[in-house]
């Protein structure tokens, strides 16, 4: 999931009601936040085409786009992208960037690369052994055993973990949440000075290590449960925040300003204690050696590991990790299809390219789909198509280290994106397995439904994605201008050396039809956003979501503070959204094209774009000023499952450490901030001064 100026959208921490898998952090977080900035108006010469002519042409090109799908081509792209591991900052990663750049150029698309120099983190040495009471010891494996891999695969590690050693008793801490430590304390378990073993799940890696450090733990071992690929080890970052840690709020360009490693702003982004990932098999070996208190009953229902006792010890673990932080060059690759009528309005498609290992699922299933969309768009251009608005295909680097490539680019292009970006459509892990999962900011819900009615379902004959989706999920529930798409809820080879082309061909998508479906939905959404005379954004769905969130919040607060400010501001947005919808219908129905009509459509589009920006707040969230969106974003309370109104949820959490009067005042202040944000969105959508 860096964000100096941006909000986030719940992907791994989602703003979707249909939440994406935690396995794939969202890039689209970055640009959605940007989409919430002020929109400028620029008049351009109008076209002589009527909307009816435009619509007919659009339908013809949409049909060509769908009919030119090729699962073989996508398979070929994926095979080429996954021949070698390509960790950001390495030579294989540079060659992968060159491959994507070459594909864009061969399609005769306008192509360029933007490089940044950023701080990355790599392992140097790691070891783990169990030492028994009788003086003997056993070395525990840290790397995967078997699978498709070679010497180029980076050994399992946590990026930005500090180097360190520990010789201490092991203790099992479940997910490593605060409530897990409270459960251990209730059984008299003292974790201070121990090596904590935690299972991956409900909180981020960074949160697990931060909570452990606060409890006096000496080091952390993280494993991922599963029934298959139990030798797999999940690499990942433990940095707090997103983007290059040395350039918080500005891009990491040559000869630009950088903070020092000792700067407090940098230091606080890295954990205080070392950590390493281990396999489920290695974790089970440790669990068999534990004595002490029994596993709390509330943990047992979801445990797949063979854990009976939590420890500590008596067996000792000898833990050593040595890493290095290095300045490396990363490469973002872009293809631009210039808009014919509104070239200063940008529809962006994004996917990251770097991987911890081979990255067949994460992220190159998405990269292969992106390349196939580029191929099909190039075909449409040869048939005479040019989009009304500019389309930019973005291939990001160094996402795995903390969304660094996309963050640096957004920071460098903040003003232009803030005023000109129509929408950002992200696909990260395009295919993980069966079942479509999609999330969109609510104003795009209707468009997402429309598009899924046109794309064939990859797993059912004579059925559309929409029909399969509604049958499986009993109705579509999407909530989060940004969209994210992927097939498959989870996959067992996440961030391991087993995430290879062979795994995809044998398990994830043997016929590559799911890749075709994702590319179809992704590409059609883009065609609508780039070509529709009136941008298809409908704020009625947003209002429904806001009303639902307010009900949940009301139940949570139980009348302790007033939600009247939010309720009133939503009512304002209801009236304005209805007016905007009626205006859009009236403009679509007009057949005669004139300069005044073009101006009216352009003005309405700008209002539709700028409304989302109203939900941003310049101050950001308390303690996390890079999160600007006051409706969507993760709470700082690691135990909270709510992904809306993050400032209010944070205030509720903080209020537990305050007096009743102070706590209620803090919550009420955040309620007013949200109310003002919704009001700003209403004013922007109306387009008039108060």
Buried (B, 14 or more C-beta within 10 A) or exposed (E): BBBBBBBBBBBBBBBBBBBBBBBBBBBBBBBBBBBBBEBEEEEBEBBEBBBEEBBEBBEBBBEBBBEBBBBEBBBBBBBBBBBBBBBBBBEBBBEBBEBBBEBBEEBEBEBEBBBBBBBBBBBEEBBBBBBEEEEEBEEBBBBBEEBBBEEBBBBBBBBBBBBBBBBBBBBBBBBBBBEBBEBBEEEEBEBEBBBBBBBBBBBBBBBBBBBBBEBEBBBBBBBBBBEEBBBBBBBBBBBBBBBBBBBBBBBBBEEEEBBEEEEEEBEEBBBEBBBBBBBBBBBBBBBEBBEBBEBBEEBEEEBEBEBEBBBBBEBBBBBBBBBEBEEBBBBBBBBBBEBBBBBEBBBBBBBBBBBBBBBBBBBBBBBBBBBBBBBBBBBBBEEEBBBBBBBBBBBBBBBBBBBBBBBBBBBBBBEEBBBBBBBBBBBBBBBBBBBBBBBBBBBBBBBBBBBBEBBBBBBEEEBBBBBBBBEEEEEBEBBBBBBBBBBBBEBBBBBBBBBBBBBBBEBBBEEBBBBBBBBBBBBBBBBBBBBBBBBBBBBBBBBEBBBEBBEEBBEEBEEEBBBEBBBEBBBBBBEBBEEBEEBBEEBBEEEEBEEEBBEBBBBBBBBBBBBBBBBBBEEBBBEBBBBBBBBBBBBBBBBBEBBBBBBBBBBBBBBEEBEEEEBBBBBBBBBBBBBBBBBBBBBBBBBEEE
